[in-house]
């Protein structure tokens, strides 16, 4: 028997949302399964993302669970309808950690992306040489092929900002990240020039948080806020040394939305940010 391929991040999220709806309705899996005309085992497989589910079934479940948020239900049904896997899956599934594949999937489907970085340049804006230097510093050390796989994946992820009709991308980068001479002066200078070029694209808003702002919320933490088709399906991704951490609880989403609002408000304007990046590049 051919092993069933691992579930995509969207199917896992859909399963979690359906389970959440059932629990909010106060139904056990046995009760819900009986009302849906299925077995509790089948429902358990859907809620654990082992099995997929049809859009019509999703709507029937939402109706049973007394969910009246039509936009939310429609977004869940759309997630159920998707059958194909994207570029990030088969090409990299055997060679990269699943967390990196999940991040690429979330970015690909996001309707907008908001980020904040304290100590490094966002991966979406990194040059090939900058990314290669970053991955070459891994502990334990990566082999040259592993480094190249990660570089290739990182550059491929950037399709999100280069594709036709890209969605809004907003980022705040701390000045500290701009002064790090990753790869030496030449590579660092080219990286800063690339940042300036990216900041001039219509769908990108880049702000710099200068040293003189002092302490600020979330300092020391890198944040990726990936907007779903409805706010209930947003996701926060945090970088940790052992890999990315995903958050989607309502309280977490609200916390990081507010945190990004504050950080964006105290950062320099896009124009002043470009001027500062240019000045740092000139000093290298």
C-alpha positions, 0 to 999 in steps of 0.5 A: 500500500502506498503511504498517504502523503503528509497533510498540507498546512491548509488541511491541518488548519482546516481540520483544526477549525472544524474541530474548534467549531464542533467543540464550540457547539458543545457536541462530542465527536460521537454526537456530531458524527451521528447527526452528520450520518457518519462514524466517529472514526471518520469524523476523527480522521477529518479533524486530525487531517488524516482524511480530506473533506469536501466543500459541501461537507464543510458547509454541512458541518458548519450548519450543524455547528450553528456557525453563521459567519458566511465569509468564514464558512466560504473560506473553509470550503475553499480550503477543502476544495483545493487538491493540488500541492504547490511548488514548495512540496514535492521538490523539497519534501525530502530535503528540507524540514517540514516547518520550512515547507509550511511557511512557504505554503502559508506565504503562498496563500496569504492575502497580505503579509506583515513582518518585523525583524530585529537582527536579520533581513527578511528572507523574502528580501535576501539576495542569493549571496546573503542567504548562502552566507546565513545558511553556511553558519548553521549549527550543526554545519550543513553540507554544501548540498544542504546549503544550496537546497535551503538557498534555492528554497528561500529564493523560490519563496520570493515568488510571493513578492515578484509574481503577477498581482502580488498581495501587500507585503509590509515589513519593519526592519531594525537598524541593527540588521542593516549594519550586519556585514553578512558576507563582507562589505560587498555582499552587505552593500548589494543586499542593502541596495536590493532592499532599497529596490524592493522598497520602491515596489508599489505593493511593498511597505518597508520601514526601519526602526532606528536605534534611537527609539530605544525599547519597543514591543517584541524586541528580540523576536522576528514575526511573520503575520500571514493574513488569511482570507478572513481574520479568523484564518490568520497565522503568526509564525515566530522564528525559534532556533529549533524551527518555526512556531505557528500560532493561530489562537484568537488571543495570539492573533490579536496580540501580534496585530496590536504589536505590529501596529505599535512597531509600524507606528514608531518606525521611520516612514518608508521614504526616511527608511530608504534614506537611512538604508542608502546612507548605511550602504554608502558607509560600507 
